[in-house]
């Protein structure tokens, strides 16, 4: 069972439009990283913040190859019918 999501990354071909859509939903851009990938293309990550500060973080990216690390720490399985 998933109990918490801290970050969700979404690829978009239209970063400006996606950022404007998030703003229309009440989110505010809190950070942005723009870097050249060496082929005259700017790779950008944008972090719009949800109004609820305890909410997960959303990351918009215009590059589908941006690697994100997922850390999962499952609880040990104790078998069917056992009490944890």
trRosetta pair geometry for C-beta under 8 A, 3 or more apart (Angstrom, degrees):
i j d omega theta_ij theta_ji phi_ij phi_ji
2 5 6.7 22 168 -55 125 89
4 56 8.0 162 176 -83 71 100
5 8 6.3 29 157 -53 128 98
5 56 4.7 -8 103 -99 89 145
6 56 5.8 169 -166 -134 13 84
6 57 6.4 7 155 19 64 96
7 56 6.2 -172 -75 -179 23 94
7 57 4.5 -17 -106 67 79 100
7 58 7.7 171 -155 -80 60 18
7 59 6.2 23 -175 -11 104 112
7 68 7.5 -146 112 -167 123 133
8 56 5.9 58 -8 134 98 133
8 57 7.4 175 24 88 62 53
8 58 5.6 -20 67 -112 92 64
8 59 7.1 -176 90 26 42 75
9 59 4.4 -26 -107 72 75 108
9 60 7.9 166 -157 -84 60 16
9 61 6.0 11 -173 -2 105 121
9 66 7.1 -135 -179 91 147 117
9 68 5.1 -171 -5 -46 149 157
10 18 7.4 -168 106 -167 121 144
10 58 6.8 -8 4 -168 113 95
10 59 7.1 162 21 83 66 54
10 60 5.6 -27 70 -108 93 62
10 61 7.2 162 80 24 42 76
11 61 5.6 -42 -105 76 59 92
11 62 7.6 101 -159 -125 68 17
11 63 7.4 -102 -128 83 99 24
11 64 4.5 35 -130 -96 153 77
11 66 8.0 168 -92 30 94 104
12 15 5.7 135 89 -82 112 52
12 17 7.5 -150 167 70 132 90
12 18 4.2 -25 -159 -38 174 152
12 60 5.6 -17 14 -164 125 100
12 61 7.2 138 24 69 74 41
12 62 6.3 -50 77 -94 71 62
13 62 7.0 82 -132 -143 25 81
14 17 3.8 2 138 32 121 120
14 18 5.9 137 94 -21 75 88
15 18 5.8 -57 -142 40 29 109
15 19 6.1 31 158 -20 65 107
15 44 5.7 61 -145 77 166 131
15 46 6.5 132 -170 -5 107 132
15 60 6.1 134 -138 138 81 119
15 61 7.8 -51 -101 167 111 13
15 62 4.4 -57 -51 -62 122 115
16 19 5.8 -55 -146 37 28 111
16 20 6.4 28 153 -18 63 107
17 20 5.6 -54 -147 38 31 112
17 21 6.3 36 151 -24 64 104
18 21 5.4 -48 -147 32 33 116
18 22 6.6 35 153 -18 63 101
18 46 7.9 147 96 60 106 136
18 60 5.2 162 117 -143 132 142
19 22 5.8 -51 -151 35 33 111
19 23 6.5 35 149 -20 64 105
19 29 6.2 16 -159 -75 112 123
19 46 5.6 -50 -92 138 114 164
19 48 6.7 170 -136 -59 68 122
19 60 6.4 -151 -70 60 77 162
20 23 5.5 -52 -148 36 34 114
20 24 6.5 38 151 -22 65 102
21 24 5.7 -52 -152 32 32 113
21 25 6.8 27 149 -15 62 105
22 25 5.6 -60 -154 38 35 111
22 27 4.1 -54 165 61 93 131
22 29 7.7 101 94 -66 128 76
22 48 4.1 -11 149 -167 150 177
22 58 7.1 -173 -123 98 137 147
22 60 7.3 -122 -28 -41 144 137
23 26 7.8 103 -177 -30 32 7
23 27 6.2 -91 -83 68 34 72
23 28 7.2 66 -115 -99 77 42
23 29 7.3 -31 -74 -26 102 91
23 48 7.3 -122 -59 -128 61 131
26 50 8.0 44 99 -157 94 52
26 51 5.1 -19 135 -46 120 120
27 48 4.0 58 143 163 128 116
27 49 6.0 165 -162 70 84 39
27 50 5.8 -38 -106 -93 98 39
27 51 7.2 -109 -90 -35 52 69
27 58 7.3 -31 -146 46 156 136
28 48 6.6 154 75 -154 22 74
28 49 5.3 -21 62 51 79 97
29 32 6.5 12 175 -50 120 105
29 46 6.0 -49 -134 -173 108 105
29 47 7.0 107 -158 76 61 53
29 48 5.4 -46 -89 -94 54 70
29 49 7.7 140 -124 5 7 80
30 47 5.2 -60 62 104 89 102
30 48 7.0 122 5 -136 82 21
30 49 4.4 58 -27 -30 128 118
31 46 7.5 170 93 -155 55 43
31 47 4.3 17 54 41 90 123
32 44 6.6 -15 -170 -165 94 103
32 45 7.1 166 -154 86 47 56
32 46 5.1 -3 -108 -109 85 73
32 47 7.2 -145 -68 20 45 76
33 44 6.7 160 84 -152 55 53
33 45 4.6 9 50 50 102 99
34 42 5.4 -4 -170 -176 97 116
34 43 7.5 154 -155 78 47 44
34 44 4.9 -11 -102 -101 73 90
35 42 7.0 147 75 -155 27 66
35 43 5.3 -24 68 61 83 93
35 44 7.8 163 22 -81 61 44
36 40 7.4 -16 -153 -106 109 19
36 41 7.1 125 -153 71 63 43
36 42 5.9 -46 -91 -98 58 61
36 43 7.4 122 -137 13 10 82
37 41 5.1 -18 37 74 112 97
37 42 7.7 171 -5 -114 83 13
37 43 5.0 80 -51 -24 106 118
37 63 7.4 139 -63 -107 140 146
42 62 7.9 38 101 72 74 137
43 61 7.6 3 -177 -166 85 93
43 62 6.7 -162 -144 72 50 89
43 63 4.4 -2 -137 -32 104 143
43 66 7.0 151 180 -74 124 109
44 61 7.0 177 91 -141 56 52
44 62 5.2 40 47 18 91 113
44 63 7.7 141 37 -9 47 98
45 59 5.7 -16 -167 -171 100 106
45 60 7.2 149 -159 77 47 51
45 61 5.2 -12 -103 -96 71 87
45 66 6.8 138 -78 -147 110 163
46 59 7.2 145 71 -160 44 54
46 60 4.4 -16 59 59 99 104
46 61 7.7 -174 20 -71 70 41
47 57 6.4 -21 -152 -174 106 107
47 58 7.1 143 -151 81 55 59
47 59 5.7 -23 -94 -104 74 70
47 60 7.8 -163 -71 20 27 76
48 58 5.5 -23 64 78 87 116
48 60 6.8 41 -1 -10 103 115
49 53 7.7 4 177 -110 117 59
49 57 7.6 -35 -109 -126 65 74
49 58 8.0 -177 -92 36 22 91
50 53 7.8 -168 83 -74 83 21
50 55 3.8 -37 67 71 146 151
50 56 7.4 63 -4 58 138 54
50 58 7.0 103 -43 -4 92 112
51 55 7.8 62 59 -1 48 140
52 55 4.3 97 83 -33 98 108
59 68 7.7 157 64 -97 147 137
61 64 7.5 145 107 -77 112 32
61 66 4.9 -106 -165 22 157 147
63 66 4.9 100 90 -36 102 97
74 77 8.0 -5 147 -43 121 80
75 84 7.5 16 154 -134 140 145
78 82 4.2 -121 131 88 105 137
78 83 7.9 -76 118 66 147 18
78 84 5.7 172 8 -87 154 78
79 82 4.6 73 70 -11 91 125
